[in-house]
Amino acid sequence: MAFNTSGDNDQMMSEINVTPLVDVMLVLLVVFIVTAPLLNNAVHVNLPKTVATAPPEMKKSAAVTVNKDGKIYLDKEELALEALGAALTKIKAGNADLTLHLQADDGVNYGRVAKVMAVIEHAGITKLSVMTAPQ
């Protein structure tokens, strides 16, 4: 202990008491053990279906569609993924307030839709709505 109860020795105690340090470290270890499983980014979820909503009134909009075969359409005109960026940049230059509606088939590969979204972002379009079907 850190206390000297005998009155005949007036020397100072020079030992470090490590018990509080061990207590704090054990509490931190328990907190880490409890929170570590929650930090996992690979959470598997089933995305919910949305209720029917009407898109807001837009003055000028365009639609990008990805069908079940992975083909990309810009306002009913089939384009390759590489040509989509140039076409969107051209439309964006003509209308700075362009709103884009993205429609993707339920069975299309998510990676394909992600690539299309990356091309849309790279073209500088900031107003994007992802269209869903009602339940």
C-alpha positions as CSV (number, residue, x, y, z in Angstrom):
1,M,0.0,0.0,0.0
2,A,1.0,3.6,-0.4
3,F,0.3,4.5,3.3
4,N,2.9,4.1,6.0
5,T,1.1,3.6,9.3
6,S,4.2,3.3,11.5
7,G,5.2,6.7,12.9
8,D,8.9,5.9,13.3
9,N,9.8,6.1,9.6
10,D,9.6,9.6,8.0
11,Q,10.7,8.6,4.5
12,M,8.6,9.3,1.5
13,M,7.0,6.4,-0.4
14,S,8.4,6.3,-3.9
15,E,6.4,3.4,-5.4
16,I,3.8,3.9,-8.1
17,N,0.4,2.5,-7.4
18,V,-0.6,0.8,-10.7
19,T,-4.1,-0.4,-9.6
20,P,-6.0,2.6,-11.0
21,L,-4.1,2.3,-14.3
22,V,-5.0,-1.4,-14.6
23,D,-8.7,-0.5,-13.8
24,V,-8.8,2.1,-16.5
25,M,-7.1,-0.2,-19.0
26,L,-9.6,-3.0,-18.3
27,V,-12.6,-0.6,-18.8
28,L,-11.1,0.6,-22.1
29,L,-10.6,-3.1,-23.2
30,V,-14.3,-3.9,-22.4
31,V,-15.5,-0.8,-24.3
32,F,-13.3,-1.9,-27.3
33,I,-14.6,-5.5,-27.2
34,V,-18.2,-4.3,-27.1
35,T,-17.9,-1.7,-29.9
36,A,-15.6,-3.6,-32.3
37,P,-18.4,-5.7,-33.9
38,L,-20.4,-2.6,-34.5
39,L,-17.7,-1.0,-36.7
40,N,-18.0,-3.7,-39.4
41,N,-18.9,-2.0,-42.8
42,A,-20.1,-5.2,-44.4
43,V,-23.6,-5.2,-42.9
44,H,-26.0,-7.3,-45.0
45,V,-29.5,-5.7,-45.2
46,N,-32.6,-6.2,-47.3
47,L,-33.4,-2.8,-48.7
48,P,-37.0,-1.8,-48.2
49,K,-39.5,-1.0,-50.9
50,T,-40.6,2.6,-51.0
51,V,-44.1,4.0,-51.0
52,A,-45.3,5.7,-54.2
53,T,-44.0,9.2,-54.3
54,A,-44.4,11.8,-57.1
55,P,-41.3,13.5,-58.3
56,P,-41.2,17.3,-57.8
57,E,-42.1,19.5,-60.7
58,M,-39.1,20.0,-62.8
59,K,-38.7,22.5,-65.6
60,K,-36.1,20.5,-67.6
61,S,-35.2,17.0,-66.9
62,A,-33.6,14.0,-68.7
63,A,-33.8,10.3,-68.0
64,V,-31.1,7.7,-67.9
65,T,-32.3,4.2,-68.0
66,V,-30.5,0.9,-67.5
67,N,-32.5,-2.1,-68.6
68,K,-32.3,-5.7,-67.4
69,D,-29.6,-6.5,-70.1
70,G,-27.4,-3.6,-68.8
71,K,-28.0,-1.4,-71.9
72,I,-28.0,2.3,-71.2
73,Y,-30.5,4.8,-72.6
74,L,-30.5,8.6,-72.5
75,D,-34.0,9.7,-73.2
76,K,-34.8,6.6,-75.2
77,E,-31.5,6.7,-77.2
78,E,-29.2,3.8,-76.6
79,L,-25.6,4.8,-75.7
80,A,-22.5,3.1,-74.6
81,L,-21.2,3.8,-71.1
82,E,-18.2,5.7,-72.5
83,A,-20.5,8.0,-74.7
84,L,-22.8,8.7,-71.8
85,G,-20.5,11.1,-70.1
86,A,-20.0,13.3,-73.2
87,A,-23.7,13.4,-73.9
88,L,-24.5,14.4,-70.3
89,T,-21.9,17.1,-70.4
90,K,-23.4,18.5,-73.6
91,I,-26.9,18.5,-72.1
92,K,-25.5,20.1,-68.9
93,A,-23.8,22.9,-70.9
94,G,-27.2,23.8,-72.5
95,N,-29.1,23.7,-69.1
96,A,-27.2,24.5,-65.9
97,D,-30.3,23.6,-63.8
98,L,-30.6,20.1,-65.3
99,T,-32.3,17.4,-63.2
100,L,-31.6,13.8,-64.1
101,H,-33.9,10.8,-63.4
102,L,-32.1,7.4,-63.1
103,Q,-34.2,4.3,-63.8
104,A,-32.6,1.0,-63.3
105,D,-34.2,-2.4,-63.7
106,D,-34.5,-4.5,-60.6
107,G,-32.5,-7.4,-62.1
108,V,-29.6,-5.3,-63.3
109,N,-26.2,-5.8,-61.7
110,Y,-25.5,-3.2,-59.0
111,G,-22.0,-2.6,-60.3
112,R,-23.4,-1.5,-63.6
113,V,-25.7,1.1,-62.0
114,A,-22.8,2.3,-59.8
115,K,-20.7,2.9,-62.9
116,V,-23.5,4.9,-64.5
117,M,-23.9,7.0,-61.3
118,A,-20.1,7.7,-61.4
119,V,-20.4,8.9,-65.0
120,I,-23.3,11.1,-64.0
121,E,-21.4,12.6,-61.1
122,H,-18.3,13.1,-63.3
123,A,-20.4,15.0,-65.8
124,G,-21.2,17.5,-63.1
125,I,-24.8,16.8,-62.6
126,T,-25.8,17.3,-59.0
127,K,-29.5,16.9,-59.2
128,L,-30.2,13.2,-59.5
129,S,-33.3,11.3,-58.5
130,V,-33.4,7.5,-58.4
131,M,-36.8,6.3,-59.5
132,T,-38.5,3.4,-57.7
133,A,-41.7,1.6,-58.2
134,P,-44.5,1.6,-55.6
135,Q,-45.0,-1.5,-53.5
